[in-house]
Amino acid sequence: MTRRSARYVAFLRAINVGGHVVKMDRLRALFSDLELRNVETFIASGNVSFDAPVGDAGRLERRIEKHLEESLGYAVATFLRTSHELRALAAHEPFPADASEPPACARSIGFLKSPPADEARDELYSLADELNAFHLNGREVYWLSRTKISDSKLTGATFEKTLRMPATFRNVTTVRKLAAREA
């Protein structure tokens, strides 16, 4: 009897930023080392899709993190979503487009390990101002920045400190393209 498999997407933190450079062929090989199948990468920012037996996603996440840290020499927070979850979160639109938005407006999705505690959620919402709006939906943070992300006073470190957990962000366009690929 064959085990059922699922399609997963891993969003990796600290890949090809901060002096850590990992070629995509090496990243695919590292995932293949774990006997994950049909491994593909999508742009060089740490997005890896693959097939794995259906099981405990948290356990698989920790297994990937351990292997990446042993292989690369630094911790790589990993956030797994099934292709079904990815399609649902990509379709979620808490900030409908508004013609009056500035052209530099950016929409991002932050991936978390778990939904944040109430206190952390409240602290996140307290960061909202005329330039930034947030929406939490389960294990994702939706961020509307009414300026270029590079000009924002908010950083990944700000979000991690506020939410009290690791996070990694992707532009919503990237997430939607990835979801369409995995459909």
PLY file of the C-alpha trace (Angstrom):
ply
format ascii 1.0
element vertex 183
property float x
property float y
property float z
element edge 182
property int vertex1
property int vertex2
end_header
0.00 0.00 0.00
1.36 3.42 -0.93
1.25 6.35 1.46
-0.72 9.39 0.46
1.36 12.43 -0.29
0.68 16.13 -0.17
2.19 19.10 -1.95
3.91 21.53 0.42
5.55 24.90 0.04
8.34 25.88 2.42
8.94 29.58 2.97
12.47 29.93 4.30
13.77 32.84 6.34
17.38 34.03 5.86
17.98 32.57 2.41
19.92 34.93 0.13
19.82 37.84 2.57
22.27 39.11 5.17
25.31 37.58 3.52
23.82 34.08 3.35
23.82 32.97 -0.29
22.44 29.60 -1.31
22.20 28.65 -4.97
18.82 27.21 -5.91
20.30 23.94 -7.21
21.94 23.41 -3.80
18.68 24.22 -2.02
16.80 21.69 -4.18
19.49 19.10 -3.40
19.20 19.76 0.34
15.46 19.09 0.19
15.99 16.02 -1.98
18.46 14.72 0.64
15.43 14.45 2.94
13.75 12.16 0.40
11.22 14.81 -0.53
9.99 14.44 -4.09
9.36 16.77 -7.03
11.39 19.54 -5.39
11.19 22.93 -7.11
12.33 26.42 -6.16
10.59 29.65 -7.05
12.71 32.80 -7.30
15.85 33.00 -5.20
14.24 34.09 -1.94
13.71 30.75 -0.25
10.48 29.35 -1.67
10.62 25.56 -2.12
7.75 23.30 -3.17
7.81 19.53 -2.86
5.78 16.38 -2.30
5.96 14.53 1.02
3.91 11.84 2.72
0.89 13.20 4.56
1.73 13.47 8.23
2.72 15.86 10.97
3.63 19.10 9.15
5.21 20.56 12.31
7.51 17.56 12.58
8.46 17.87 8.91
9.10 21.59 9.40
11.49 20.87 12.30
13.23 18.12 10.30
13.84 20.54 7.41
15.12 23.24 9.79
17.54 20.83 11.45
18.88 19.58 8.12
19.31 23.11 6.74
21.11 24.31 9.86
23.47 21.31 9.83
24.14 21.77 6.10
24.36 25.56 5.89
25.81 26.36 9.31
23.07 28.73 10.42
19.43 28.51 11.51
16.82 28.75 8.78
13.30 29.23 10.10
10.94 27.22 7.90
7.23 27.83 7.44
5.30 25.03 5.70
1.94 25.40 4.01
0.11 22.82 1.94
-0.75 23.84 -1.60
-4.41 24.00 -0.48
-3.51 26.37 2.38
-1.38 28.45 0.03
-4.22 28.91 -2.46
-6.58 29.96 0.35
-4.20 32.49 1.89
-3.31 33.90 -1.54
-7.01 34.44 -2.30
-7.63 36.19 1.04
-7.81 39.95 0.40
-8.13 42.01 3.57
-7.09 45.22 1.78
-9.02 45.66 -1.47
-7.25 47.84 -4.02
-8.10 51.52 -3.76
-7.56 53.93 -6.67
-6.46 56.61 -4.20
-3.51 54.53 -2.93
-0.05 55.87 -3.66
1.82 54.10 -6.47
4.45 52.80 -4.01
1.80 50.89 -2.05
2.94 47.34 -1.22
1.05 44.30 0.03
2.93 41.53 1.82
2.09 38.30 3.59
4.05 37.25 6.66
4.27 33.56 7.53
4.25 32.53 11.19
4.63 29.24 13.06
1.31 29.67 14.86
-1.35 32.30 15.43
0.05 34.97 17.77
-1.17 35.33 21.33
-3.76 38.04 22.03
-1.19 40.40 23.58
1.15 40.08 20.58
-1.79 40.58 18.21
-2.77 43.76 20.04
0.83 45.03 19.88
0.92 44.36 16.13
-2.26 46.34 15.58
-0.81 49.18 17.68
1.88 49.60 14.98
-0.79 50.60 12.46
-0.66 54.20 11.29
-1.42 56.25 8.17
1.25 54.28 6.27
0.74 50.75 7.61
-2.26 48.49 8.10
-2.30 44.90 9.32
-4.64 41.96 9.29
-4.07 38.63 11.04
-5.61 35.52 9.58
-4.52 32.37 11.40
-0.77 31.92 10.87
-0.46 34.79 8.41
0.02 38.54 8.80
-1.21 40.65 5.91
0.60 43.98 5.70
-0.44 46.95 3.60
2.37 49.48 3.37
1.43 52.76 1.76
5.08 53.38 0.98
7.85 51.24 -0.47
8.84 48.48 1.93
12.44 49.70 1.71
11.27 53.11 3.01
9.20 51.69 5.86
10.25 52.11 9.47
9.06 48.52 10.03
11.41 45.59 9.50
11.27 41.84 9.87
12.96 42.25 13.25
10.18 44.64 14.34
7.55 42.07 13.44
9.39 39.21 15.14
9.87 41.22 18.34
6.25 42.36 18.34
4.80 38.93 17.56
7.34 37.11 19.77
8.08 34.52 17.10
9.98 34.11 13.85
8.36 35.35 10.65
9.18 35.69 6.99
7.45 37.98 4.52
6.72 37.71 0.81
5.17 40.17 -1.60
1.55 39.17 -2.25
2.26 39.00 -6.00
4.97 36.40 -5.39
2.62 34.38 -3.14
-0.16 34.48 -5.74
2.18 33.40 -8.55
3.43 30.55 -6.40
-0.14 29.53 -5.50
-1.09 29.51 -9.18
1.92 27.30 -9.95
0.89 24.85 -7.25
-2.77 24.66 -8.32
0 1
1 2
2 3
3 4
4 5
5 6
6 7
7 8
8 9
9 10
10 11
11 12
12 13
13 14
14 15
15 16
16 17
17 18
18 19
19 20
20 21
21 22
22 23
23 24
24 25
25 26
26 27
27 28
28 29
29 30
30 31
31 32
32 33
33 34
34 35
35 36
36 37
37 38
38 39
39 40
40 41
41 42
42 43
43 44
44 45
45 46
46 47
47 48
48 49
49 50
50 51
51 52
52 53
53 54
54 55
55 56
56 57
57 58
58 59
59 60
60 61
61 62
62 63
63 64
64 65
65 66
66 67
67 68
68 69
69 70
70 71
71 72
72 73
73 74
74 75
75 76
76 77
77 78
78 79
79 80
80 81
81 82
82 83
83 84
84 85
85 86
86 87
87 88
88 89
89 90
90 91
91 92
92 93
93 94
94 95
95 96
96 97
97 98
98 99
99 100
100 101
101 102
102 103
103 104
104 105
105 106
106 107
107 108
108 109
109 110
110 111
111 112
112 113
113 114
114 115
115 116
116 117
117 118
118 119
119 120
120 121
121 122
122 123
123 124
124 125
125 126
126 127
127 128
128 129
129 130
130 131
131 132
132 133
133 134
134 135
135 136
136 137
137 138
138 139
139 140
140 141
141 142
142 143
143 144
144 145
145 146
146 147
147 148
148 149
149 150
150 151
151 152
152 153
153 154
154 155
155 156
156 157
157 158
158 159
159 160
160 161
161 162
162 163
163 164
164 165
165 166
166 167
167 168
168 169
169 170
170 171
171 172
172 173
173 174
174 175
175 176
176 177
177 178
178 179
179 180
180 181
181 182
